[in-house]
Amino acid sequence: MKRDEKQKQAESLHEELAEAKTVIFSSFDRQTVAQDTELRRKMAQTGAKYRVVKNTLIERAAKGTSIEPVAQGLRGTTSLAYTTSDPVSLAKALTAYAKENPTLVFKAGVVEGRVVNMADLEAIARLPSRETLFSKILFLINSPAQRIASGFAGVARNLAYVVQQGVKENRFQDSAGS
């Protein structure tokens, strides 16, 4: 590959890594083509990208990004999984795949600019999805309003019941006729 092609690849990867919120480095020794295809499919389902890249290209592309400290000194075969959106879905997909296929070994990762280890990645994978968190937040925001509305409705309902009982028992007298 010519030098200018390598430079274009590094620039393209640099742009993608600069936009990425989550980048996870792993090693894929002894992984079959079928396993690799399955992993790529799972990454695509989460909206993430998965690439096998030379370590020197990663180092060049990472300069000036949040993953630069992690990208220095990578050894062995390296693949990256990265996303610009939900880090939880990426972490869930990778940890689930790694449990089924022990050939995938995590090296390091960066989530929202913070370097994470394997324990952190597993903790992120245990979090509820973004949609679930939004629905819980909306429920919590809506809950007090529902309680206030049912409280007002209860007062009105009780008042209507008292008035109805009073009418049934003829407790209301016409004050003009007395």
Number of C-alpha atoms within 10 A of each C-alpha: 5 6 8 9 10 12 14 11 14 20 16 12 19 21 13 17 25 16 15 24 20 26 29 26 23 21 19 20 13 10 13 11 9 9 16 14 11 13 20 16 15 18 21 14 13 18 16 23 20 21 13 15 13 14 18 15 17 23 19 18 24 24 17 12 16 22 28 16 14 19 22 15 9 16 12 11 14 20 21 20 22 28 24 17 16 17 25 22 22 28 27 21 17 24 20 13 17 15 11 10 14 12 17 22 18 20 18 20 24 23 22 14 14 12 17 19 14 14 9 14 23 17 12 20 20 14 14 13 15 14 10 11 12 12 11 12 12 11 12 11 11 11 12 11 11 12 11 11 11 13 12 12 12 12 11 12 13 12 12 12 12 12 14 12 12 12 12 10 9 9 10 10 9 7 6 5 5 5
